[in-house]
């Protein structure tokens, strides 16, 4: 006769736990709706406790019920249930794993032990910090951040876990000093939280203030060194030392394990794009786009570069708009809930002049992640294009609060002031940009353009441009600006000499036009006509790619090597050209405070 197997009946709490472990949250909420009440002081509470066999069972069932309500997006009911759970924390009994009641009250309560074999992760659901964290999350989903902060503030500071500090940091994003203080605590709690470290540098935090050494938290010596280099790479990038950041990322890729790593390639592309090597940045990002079909992180940077390139170039000879459309379609398939996707779609809509759709996508990207600066740059750019200066200024300033060294945001803000306000606002914004982004060679161009346009401090601007020309002699754009400064200083001969030197770096339509204009002021009609004809003979598509670059472009050997490899940098000998402390002190005198 076959032996009959008998199953031990499970308690109601064990049934709740089983549904939770199987992630059957809809069934769990149905069971909770039937047996548990959400009123904080129900008349049937004593009978319900007897039914659930004690306050401990009732408490645990309520916690699992509230958790399931959040998973089912029933946030208002979850708030009610979590309110009752917190009331039980204060007045009924302590949470598991703690002695006594919470909040400095009586400490003679019983200690609730976890059942043998119960995973620590599951027991964490019943701790005070986890309960109040999810309680606050429900308020966040209900768009009530003030109530969420009040709930989180009731957690004792020493009991706040990393995720609690992250949520408090997000809810206080408008207070930079508060956010930086929380990030310091987070790094101590979770030393390998690389996203937090990146946000720290993005908000203006310094590496020496953080005193972070990721390597000591990893046993493997080789990977410890890689992690420290990665942190230094982020520090260099957000402090404006883009050449050093690029070199650090390139050095990391020399390891076969990290070769062609998309995270490092994105860092390289950001550095090259910020330095003005647009073609090089596009090659790296295009390689990521083709090799990693499901990679979407930071691809909104690619969209911004493609949009700018599509705006500047002839649509008949450039395919940036088509690449942008394909990128938007790909990201929509692999990451439709990521803010990067909607930023890319927003840039794509702006490239098609579909302004209403671009505004909708920008707002949606901001709603998904308010701490992503590229979303605010897109929204500010939309308002700028629509000649709506007040919301444009608000959005761009929000982006600069999140990323003070974002040169694109500074550039749009300066153009906004130049178009809609006066000289004082423009010059002040340009001086502030140069002070924050001084280590980025492209900042010299933006700063000089604004100052020369308003005839402001021309001699000091000429000194800065000459110093930059010594460090980067092939930068044609700065050479043209230096000539313009001398032209306004009534020194056309000096301007002509500078422009002729720039022609040795490569043929440029803008240089010939400037020479033609200068010879006209010098009453040399023959040379004026000569350079006017030469300017007309230079087609747009044959412009030297280094004309818009603050540093030498990629070498001819680039095309035969892979994007992002050490051979492709074109900047190997530029590491020493990064602004030194002595140069910073000299330039500080010429910047308007």
Steps between C-alpha positions, in 0.01 A plus 500: 500500500637837404584725791278805526673834541348751735563872466513719806248782474658844490399798709347803334829691533686212336250513213565875467873430501464230235308735269763769555788265418323390181438870414125441467428851623154521345384192692666628816315832476172314442562300817594814690191684376290214636660449842685820594355842563680822415331710772749588778254433786244245383236361732579147391874531575500274810304233313731537202807452720349186646423386148862564395636341822672798658632845420816359345305315231278802441801730468679277251188445290443876485859565389475245219157635405633858480802388296269324253280810473804704392592236242143516367517883481226546761696773674220672690397175669867417562538832685206407725638154577853626561356765732343226709825300494697802628238549771560140609876566502448778752233353725475123467840331489847544351593385152692174457864510597472797738453516876221721623296765328612756248569868537657513845196351675491202738770243429368211708299341219567146379760433233339342194727237348490400134383149418785251440604483136326827409711705255635826638371687195143397576528593869620844396147576379388520864766743623411860579720657233364275222136555603537877511702500178215330314249722680689803364522340156121476488477874575756568225287306251204712614708813422513610864873546576441700819314214667768259378771711663306517826482121508872460426596757763346277769766234433789546746809630310716205604234255377469651151617258235654593165169484311337730758779755455467474120128576517557791740768633266261486201223671694743779598658536155446878509739524799849422360680510836247260654539264204880507525481423873272201432735377229788495748294274727402283204860438398575377852197267495547376141859566388445356151194715420659636183186688392500689831869584458433625147215718630735634768747622237218625276368719784841660548642272769877456514693175513718613791188589705356157442822313577360198314720200438291237330796266473509420871150350473597245235720201577632463144790741463464538124132599511564726798740703286245512216229634733727774632588604144130509409422731792788729404365499143158624621669757722706636211201515267264691728775733623572594137836321456372328189837406353596320821158332514540374144848368571379320815215332308739402219744354753221287649412363157851365456401211727349221283214459750390862447583535131208647302301536822198724423519680836858608436427581135218730612746682727741538209225628272384755759854631535555521124162666445566759772846567358351566157612178329147440378593260222708288737221494760248398233722211389527367856126536568414348164715198589305460827170537315588222256680259735266517803139478382352524852730765642321828575685662791613857418408461132318834531849652470519346152162652416616847608808477276295371205246781543770769505666347195168480314430866579837619370528293184318464171228235523579384146860407585468397866308202641498604867120535501458145366743360760310686772171348383647148504646556847161614632329194353760265650481648850121493495515123447760421766438763772168679467495590873848656505528883492779472241249357251267797528784751484614335176144510365480866603814590305366302205174696511691830515710397200169449314370839630216320679498738796191379685620139496848607614348686796293196596802269489715745699240527776464122510878456531509746791212319671688169474822638652513859620871462587608437139651823370465414130119493540505859629739608224257363242205676660694827524607468135137453396389817681801687359407400144140610569619844626366442851793628710367463856430122500810448283715675758338302782563164330859578401584624849355179642730304268796706622406430862525129417814525282686831552761418231250418222632725223192454278274639773733797558511567127120500467468727805748751354319497165169547683629806687661637185173472309246607764684699766794738507875524506534475878314168529686350202844601625426376852378163369808467277736583788327248725523236226872561452565477872321164530616346170846654470670162456288430191674655196164563331401736781757747366307522173162560666645754743691690230201509263278660767763755604596596144134534401452763773849659463568418863853458645647441156865523606454248780310269263787529251746394772289193582469409131874539440574272796256246360658525154842416646357185659287403196656657187270311261178640649373701203185622672694670779738645239202661323372638831843640586510674161152642567618635835798677339272631226281666762815628673584682171796272421407354158862418410533276808166335417611428141825345627307266734255393229778425252660271760167324541477434125811285538294266722234450233276676249194666653217708355471707818870595495482620139187703578674662799807581289283650228329723757833607654656587164192709425561708813866532392393620150671208324236419238715246314553271799142561612370360169751213509387372841136562417535268198691243708223502763237439233705211360504308831190273513332435834559126487876549445561706811790382713346297787747661738350843438248453781741307719688655791774239465654296217257249354559126474805393308483335160565165666165521677296347221697176513455456874201439720301788656617591846831315476821671616600569138187706440540762766696756301571657839784291638733795523239739638495377858743768608296769329218479749469825692746508786439673831734782400308560177173495692629773729607713204168461323301568815597866483337535160170340591219720618401408853 
